[in-house]
Amino acid sequence: MGVSTTVTVSCPADGVALVTVDRPPVNALPVQGWFDLADAVRAAGRDPGVRCVVLAAAGRGFNAGVDIKEMQRTPGNGALLGANHGCYEAFAAVYDCEVPVVAAVQGHCLGGGIGLVGNADAIVASDDATFGLPELDRGALGAATHLARLVPPHLMRTLYYTSRTVTAAELHRHGSVWEVVPRGALPTAALALAGEIAAKDGYLLRLAKAAINGIDPVDVHRSYRFEQGFTFEANLSGVADRHRDAFARRTPSVQQTPSVQRTPEATEAPEPPKSPEREPGTDTPGGEPN
């Protein structure tokens, strides 16, 4: 309970802002951590001197999702609703950042981590990075919207239903990871890409970011909200609490079994049904609680 979340912003190169999250041991963020991350990314994007943002994390893994133990030890639905809104704000901050965002990913990227990298403009990953949504094992739903931006539709479904992970090399083959490098070379590689982007005209970069977001075939904000409604339904049913309690009691592992499969052909996913108005749920807690 005494572990704090630190979000720092630095300027390692001209026109580049580096936002670094640090919450030992695995960067499973509490409610406030998601809001702090959102604020830092938004502030960096609004800075007229910044032309690219690098989103990184300290420690052995990029992000392990929501702090489940915080949720389970907090009476009522306060932490649940807080995580819901915090994750939404953090994911939206990355997507809506006025300038391109490069995610620098090492180790595990699970649950809420997928929401962050799926909404980034580019991803550079270490060769030990793994990506996945262990949501069904944690009593939650969500971030399929963002996983669908990383892999083809049928692979996304299989990964979601099985809670398996994919490696950085697999995502590179799908074109969603720009570059895979040894862990020690990750900061340099991410900053090199950010520097190349930041060398462009800042005004034109902002126009380009707005234009590209505007032609996205899926409204990521609306799509994620739709998912959150089903997470809230799982919580009302009592099923989610049982799974979170079981997860909090056992020794967790942030490393899921990597998936090994051929790449399915990318097919157009059907239009999702419209959902009735409902209370939002929470983001999927995918990581090790603290």
C-alpha positions as semicolon CSV with decimal commas, in nm:
position;residue;x (nm);y (nm);z (nm)
1;M;0,000;0,000;0,000
2;G;0,299;0,226;0,048
3;V;0,421;0,209;-0,312
4;S;0,377;0,535;-0,500
5;T;0,333;0,607;-0,868
6;T;0,571;0,853;-1,031
7;V;0,507;1,009;-1,370
8;T;0,793;1,228;-1,491
9;V;0,832;1,443;-1,800
10;S;1,172;1,529;-1,945
11;C;1,303;1,671;-2,273
12;P;1,590;1,447;-2,387
13;A;1,606;1,598;-2,737
14;D;1,488;1,902;-2,926
15;G;1,112;1,884;-2,974
16;V;1,079;1,553;-2,787
17;A;0,903;1,505;-2,452
18;L;0,966;1,182;-2,262
19;V;0,684;1,074;-2,026
20;T;0,803;0,796;-1,794
21;V;0,580;0,596;-1,557
22;D;0,730;0,422;-1,255
23;R;0,522;0,214;-1,017
24;P;0,716;-0,084;-0,879
25;P;0,719;-0,372;-0,909
26;V;0,538;-0,415;-1,244
27;N;0,368;-0,082;-1,325
28;A;0,018;-0,196;-1,231
29;L;-0,137;0,147;-1,184
30;P;-0,378;0,262;-0,913
31;V;-0,663;0,497;-0,997
32;Q;-0,464;0,816;-0,945
33;G;-0,178;0,682;-1,153
34;W;-0,398;0,665;-1,463
35;F;-0,513;1,024;-1,415
36;D;-0,155;1,141;-1,356
37;L;-0,045;0,971;-1,676
38;A;-0,329;1,133;-1,870
39;D;-0,241;1,478;-1,735
40;A;0,128;1,438;-1,823
41;V;0,062;1,329;-2,181
42;R;-0,191;1,606;-2,240
43;A;0,042;1,871;-2,100
44;A;0,331;1,749;-2,314
45;G;0,116;1,756;-2,627
46;R;-0,001;2,111;-2,557
47;D;0,354;2,241;-2,519
48;P;0,425;2,441;-2,837
49;G;0,790;2,336;-2,824
50;V;0,705;1,964;-2,831
51;R;0,662;1,787;-3,165
52;C;0,666;1,425;-3,048
53;V;0,602;1,245;-2,718
54;V;0,770;0,922;-2,609
55;L;0,569;0,717;-2,358
56;A;0,794;0,487;-2,155
57;A;0,807;0,304;-1,824
58;A;1,076;0,223;-1,571
59;G;1,136;-0,129;-1,445
60;R;1,098;-0,475;-1,587
61;G;0,773;-0,420;-1,775
62;F;0,587;-0,144;-1,954
63;N;0,245;-0,181;-1,791
64;A;0,052;-0,454;-1,611
65;G;-0,290;-0,291;-1,613
66;V;-0,494;-0,192;-1,311
67;D;-0,391;-0,243;-0,948
68;I;-0,640;-0,513;-0,855
69;K;-0,561;-0,514;-0,484
70;E;-0,649;-0,145;-0,462
71;M;-0,983;-0,231;-0,616
72;Q;-1,046;-0,521;-0,380
73;R;-0,947;-0,340;-0,060
74;T;-1,155;-0,028;-0,136
75;P;-1,512;-0,048;0,000
76;G;-1,794;0,007;-0,246
77;N;-1,744;0,082;-0,612
78;G;-1,515;0,383;-0,574
79;A;-1,196;0,220;-0,702
80;L;-1,386;0,032;-0,969
81;L;-1,541;0,347;-1,112
82;G;-1,217;0,537;-1,063
83;A;-1,021;0,281;-1,264
84;N;-1,289;0,294;-1,530
85;H;-1,262;0,669;-1,573
86;G;-0,886;0,680;-1,519
87;C;-0,813;0,426;-1,790
88;Y;-1,052;0,598;-2,028
89;E;-0,877;0,931;-1,969
90;A;-0,527;0,785;-2,008
91;F;-0,610;0,602;-2,331
92;A;-0,786;0,911;-2,467
93;A;-0,492;1,134;-2,373
94;V;-0,256;0,922;-2,583
95;Y;-0,491;0,909;-2,880
96;D;-0,588;1,278;-2,864
97;C;-0,236;1,406;-2,790
98;E;-0,178;1,698;-3,025
99;V;0,147;1,547;-3,151
100;P;0,248;1,189;-3,239
101;V;0,311;0,952;-2,948
102;V;0,577;0,680;-2,966
103;A;0,536;0,397;-2,712
104;A;0,862;0,240;-2,590
105;V;0,764;-0,105;-2,461
106;Q;0,974;-0,355;-2,265
107;G;0,874;-0,674;-2,088
108;H;0,504;-0,720;-2,018
109;C;0,234;-0,503;-2,173
110;L;-0,098;-0,630;-2,038
111;G;-0,452;-0,508;-1,983
112;G;-0,443;-0,131;-1,963
113;G;-0,101;-0,136;-2,127
114;I;-0,271;-0,252;-2,447
115;G;-0,504;0,048;-2,426
116;L;-0,203;0,279;-2,415
117;V;0,002;0,126;-2,696
118;G;-0,302;0,057;-2,913
119;N;-0,378;0,429;-2,909
120;A;-0,016;0,533;-2,971
121;D;0,099;0,646;-3,314
122;A;0,405;0,421;-3,323
123;I;0,552;0,140;-3,112
124;V;0,914;0,049;-3,056
125;A;0,958;-0,266;-2,846
126;S;1,234;-0,468;-2,684
127;D;1,283;-0,825;-2,800
128;D;1,148;-0,956;-2,467
129;A;0,820;-0,761;-2,489
130;T;0,491;-0,950;-2,478
131;F;0,143;-0,809;-2,533
132;G;-0,191;-0,944;-2,416
133;L;-0,530;-0,905;-2,252
134;P;-0,577;-1,148;-1,959
135;E;-0,918;-0,990;-1,902
136;L;-1,131;-1,304;-1,886
137;D;-0,898;-1,439;-1,617
138;R;-0,942;-1,118;-1,415
139;G;-1,320;-1,088;-1,422
140;A;-1,331;-0,798;-1,664
141;L;-1,366;-0,696;-2,026
142;G;-1,222;-0,411;-2,228
143;A;-0,938;-0,290;-2,452
144;A;-1,035;-0,525;-2,736
145;T;-1,082;-0,194;-2,917
146;H;-0,710;-0,131;-2,880
147;L;-0,589;-0,487;-2,937
148;A;-0,781;-0,478;-3,267
149;R;-0,548;-0,195;-3,373
150;L;-0,247;-0,423;-3,325
151;V;-0,352;-0,754;-3,483
152;P;-0,602;-0,884;-3,744
153;P;-0,962;-0,945;-3,629
154;H;-0,961;-1,323;-3,586
155;L;-0,629;-1,321;-3,407
156;M;-0,762;-1,049;-3,176
157;R;-1,061;-1,267;-3,089
158;T;-0,847;-1,574;-3,024
159;L;-0,606;-1,382;-2,805
160;Y;-0,896;-1,230;-2,612
161;Y;-1,080;-1,558;-2,554
162;T;-0,765;-1,747;-2,450
163;S;-0,581;-1,471;-2,258
164;R;-0,269;-1,559;-2,453
165;T;0,003;-1,309;-2,539
166;V;0,194;-1,226;-2,856
167;T;0,557;-1,127;-2,881
168;A;0,701;-0,805;-3,016
169;A;0,837;-1,001;-3,312
170;E;0,486;-1,124;-3,397
171;L;0,346;-0,771;-3,384
172;H;0,633;-0,651;-3,601
173;R;0,525;-0,904;-3,865
174;H;0,173;-0,761;-3,846
175;G;0,311;-0,411;-3,895
176;S;0,194;-0,268;-3,563
177;V;0,539;-0,258;-3,402
178;W;0,780;-0,036;-3,593
179;E;1,104;-0,184;-3,460
180;V;1,219;-0,461;-3,226
181;V;1,551;-0,407;-3,050
182;P;1,747;-0,556;-2,758
183;R;1,621;-0,425;-2,425
184;G;1,930;-0,216;-2,365
185;A;1,883;-0,040;-2,699
186;L;1,516;0,046;-2,645
187;P;1,553;0,405;-2,513
188;T;1,791;0,499;-2,794
189;A;1,571;0,342;-3,063
190;A;1,253;0,507;-2,936
191;L;1,419;0,847;-2,909
192;A;1,569;0,808;-3,257
193;L;1,225;0,754;-3,410
194;A;1,081;1,040;-3,205
195;G;1,366;1,264;-3,317
196;E;1,300;1,182;-3,680
197;I;0,935;1,276;-3,634
198;A;1,020;1,588;-3,432
199;A;1,242;1,711;-3,716
200;K;0,925;1,789;-3,913
201;D;0,734;2,117;-3,895
202;G;0,540;2,131;-3,567
203;Y;0,234;2,297;-3,717
204;L;0,213;2,040;-3,995
205;L;0,260;1,753;-3,749
206;R;-0,037;1,874;-3,547
207;L;-0,247;1,899;-3,860
208;A;-0,137;1,551;-3,965
209;K;-0,227;1,401;-3,626
210;A;-0,575;1,557;-3,635
211;A;-0,629;1,448;-3,995
212;I;-0,522;1,087;-3,934
213;N;-0,741;1,060;-3,624
214;G;-1,028;1,202;-3,824
215;I;-1,017;0,926;-4,086
216;D;-0,993;0,638;-3,838
217;P;-1,261;0,379;-3,931
218;V;-1,342;0,312;-3,563
219;D;-1,423;0,574;-3,300
220;V;-1,192;0,439;-3,030
221;H;-1,353;0,644;-2,751
222;R;-1,706;0,524;-2,825
223;S;-1,590;0,168;-2,889
224;Y;-1,406;0,145;-2,557
225;R;-1,702;0,292;-2,369
226;F;-1,919;0,023;-2,526
227;E;-1,683;-0,243;-2,388
228;Q;-1,679;-0,086;-2,043
229;G;-2,053;-0,132;-2,015
230;F;-2,009;-0,509;-2,025
231;T;-1,736;-0,492;-1,760
232;F;-1,978;-0,307;-1,536
233;E;-2,239;-0,575;-1,602
234;A;-1,988;-0,842;-1,497
235;N;-1,933;-0,651;-1,173
236;L;-2,305;-0,620;-1,102
237;S;-2,342;-0,996;-1,149
238;G;-2,077;-1,071;-0,885
239;V;-1,868;-1,276;-1,126
240;A;-1,596;-1,012;-1,156
241;D;-1,538;-0,995;-0,780
242;R;-1,491;-1,371;-0,758
243;H;-1,223;-1,366;-1,027
244;R;-1,046;-1,062;-0,880
245;D;-1,049;-1,216;-0,533
246;A;-0,898;-1,537;-0,668
247;F;-0,631;-1,340;-0,854
248;A;-0,545;-1,129;-0,549
249;R;-0,508;-1,439;-0,329
250;R;-0,267;-1,629;-0,548
251;T;0,091;-1,545;-0,647
252;P;0,038;-1,359;-0,972
253;S;0,246;-1,380;-1,284
254;V;0,253;-1,096;-1,531
255;Q;0,384;-1,326;-1,803
256;Q;0,108;-1,506;-1,991
257;T;0,167;-1,807;-2,216
258;P;0,278;-1,671;-2,553
259;S;0,058;-1,770;-2,842
260;V;0,205;-1,960;-3,131
261;Q;-0,007;-1,955;-3,442
262;R;-0,009;-1,865;-3,804
263;T;-0,125;-1,519;-3,890
264;P;-0,491;-1,535;-4,001
265;E;-0,602;-1,333;-4,295
266;A;-0,723;-0,991;-4,187
267;T;-1,096;-0,969;-4,252
268;E;-1,333;-0,683;-4,198
269;A;-1,499;-0,708;-3,858
270;P;-1,878;-0,665;-3,850
271;E;-2,026;-0,341;-3,723
272;P;-2,088;-0,379;-3,346
273;P;-2,447;-0,354;-3,224
274;K;-2,552;-0,031;-3,058
275;S;-2,566;-0,058;-2,682
276;P;-2,832;0,097;-2,460
277;E;-2,726;0,371;-2,221
278;R;-2,566;0,217;-1,917
279;E;-2,328;0,298;-1,638
280;P;-1,968;0,249;-1,749
281;G;-1,761;-0,026;-1,597
282;T;-1,388;-0,042;-1,544
283;D;-1,087;-0,115;-1,749
284;T;-0,959;-0,465;-1,745
285;P;-0,721;-0,528;-1,459
286;G;-0,445;-0,720;-1,627
287;G;-0,152;-0,686;-1,395
288;E;0,006;-0,771;-1,069
289;P;-0,163;-0,601;-0,773
290;N;0,045;-0,415;-0,520
